[in-house]
Amino acid sequence: MKVTRPMLAVAGAAAVLTMAGCTSGTEQRATVPVTATGSLEHLAAEVKCTPNIQIDADEIRQAVCKDAEGAKGTQGAKGGAAGKFILATFATDRGQREWINGAKDYGGHYLVGRKWVAVGETGTVTALRRTLGGDIEEGTDHSAHSGH
């Protein structure tokens, strides 16, 4: 079989599309780092905020966190997550899951890591994920029930 220029062009285009597909998937995975671990203070430092501790108990530590760029609603200038959010750490995985399951009834956006959770607006949680990793979970949407 004789290889012609049009055949080479088609093969080259297919190769480029295949590589582009692989590259975009790789780049997308690369934007979410390995999920962070550590104390509430360590996680807060990773996203460049000073936590205002609200609950300091054996089973849960919870703080309100806001960085210097928080009022702008975009990612902070130094890579921190902009916006106000709740950051909580838990003594056990079970305690964390029970807390999340109860909290989701109130709606909201949750970034979940191992024994920690961050709760905030969609943009804030997305910005936090670029630094802390983790999985985004959504709370129950009650907008359909607004007529009650």
N, C-alpha and C positions, 0 to 999 in steps of 0.2 A: 504494500500500500504506500503510495506516494503522499508525503506530507506537504500540504500547500500552505501558503501564507494565511488564508482565511481559517484553516484548521488550527494553525498555531495561535492565531488571534483569539479564537474561541477557547482553546485550551488555556491560554494565558489569562483571559478574562475569568474563566472558571476558577483558576488557581488564586487569582487576586480576591475574588469573592469569598472563596473558602478561607483564605488567610484572614481576610477582614472579619469574617464571622468569628473566627477563633480569637483574633486579637480583641475585638470588642467585648467578648465574654470574659476574657482574661483581665482586661482593663476594668470591667465592671466589678469583678470579684476583688480586684486589687484595691478598690476604693473603700471596702469595708475591712478594717484591720481585725486581727485576732481579738476576741473579746477580752477587755480589761478585767483585772481582778484587783482586790485590795480593799482597804478601809474607805469609809466615806470621805475622809480628808484626802486620801490618795486619789480617788476617782475625781473629786472636785478639783484638785490641783491639775490633773490631766486635762481638764476642760477650762482651766484658768479662771476659776471662780472661787470666791470665799464663801463657804457654806454658813448659813445662819441656822444653827441646830435648833430644831423644834421638839424632837423626841430623842431622848438618850436613854434607852432601856436595854436590857440584856438581849432581848429577842429582835428588836428593831431600832435602828438609828435613822432619823429622818431630818432633812434640812431643806430650806428654801435656798435656791442658788440663783445668782444673777451675775453676769459679768459686766464689765464696763461698757460693752457695746450692746447690752441687752435691750435697750429702748428702741434700737433700730430694727430689730426683727430679722437680722441677717447674721451670717457667721461673723464672729468677732474678729478684730484686726489681727490678733495673734493666734488665730486658729481655734479660739475658744468658741463654745456654743453660745450664741447670742439669745437673749430672752430669759424670762423667769421660768424656772422649772423646779420640780421636787426631785430630790435625790434621796433614795433610801437604801440602806444595807440591812441584811437579815442574817441571823445566826444560823438558820437552817434553810435548805431548799424547800422543805414543806411549808415553813412559815411564809416564805416568799410567795409561793404559789397560792396559798390561801389568801394572802393580802391582795395579790393581783386579781384573783377571781372575784373577790368582794368589790374591789375598786372598779373593775370593768363595768359593773352595773351602772356606774355614774358616767360612762362614756370616757372620752379622752384618748390620748396617744401615749403608749408605753414603750420605752426602750428597755429591753430585758437582758441582763447578763447573769452570770452565776452569782447568786446571793445579793444582787443589787437590781434596782429599777430606777429609771428616770421618767418623770411624767411631765409633759408639756405640750405645747402646740406642735402641729405637724412639722413646721420648719425648724423649730428648736430641736425636736427629737431627731430629725434627719441630720442636722448639724452635729449633734452629740454623737450620733452613730459613726460619723467620719473619724472621730477620735477614739471612742470607747468600744466600737464594734457592737455586737449584740444583735438581737432580733426585735423588730418593731411589731407590736401587737396593738390592736384597736379595741376600744371599749364598745359597749352597746350604743347604737345610734338610736336615740329616743325622738328624733325629729318627727317621725311619723305619728307619734303620740301627743303632739303638741296641742291637739284640740280638747284634751281632757281637763 
